Amino acid sequence: MDCDLCESCWHFDYDEEYDEYFCNMDLDEDEVYQIFHAKQTRCPYYRQGDDYYLARKQ
């Protein structure tokens, strides 16, 4: 899977306790397996978003 767009994904978050970024989608084992073993190159849960996403909607 191509993770080039993870930084601009709505589900990409920072954990201060571990000092690292992670995907905060709540996936079970089957969904994770399907994502990483699928022939598609993009994450099906990718959603464009950033800190200013909601501000632009107003």
Backbone hydrogen bonds, N-H to C=O, Kabsch-Sander energy under -0.5 kcal/mol:
donor,donor_aa,acceptor,acceptor_aa,energy
2,D,41,T,-2.4
3,C,1,M,-0.6
6,C,3,C,-1.1
8,S,5,L,-1.3
9,C,6,C,-1.6
10,W,47,R,-2.9
12,F,9,C,-1.2
13,D,11,H,-0.6
13,D,22,F,-3.1
15,D,20,E,-2.9
16,E,14,Y,-0.7
19,D,15,D,-1.3
20,E,15,D,-1.4
22,F,13,D,-2.7
24,N,11,H,-3.2
24,N,22,F,-0.6
27,L,25,M,-1.2
32,V,28,D,-2.0
33,Y,29,E,-2.3
34,Q,30,D,-2.3
35,I,31,E,-2.1
36,F,32,V,-2.2
37,H,33,Y,-1.6
38,A,34,Q,-0.6
38,A,35,I,-0.6
46,Y,43,C,-1.3
49,G,8,S,-2.0
53,Y,50,D,-1.4
56,R,52,Y,-1.9
57,K,53,Y,-0.8
58,Q,54,L,-0.7
58,Q,55,A,-0.7
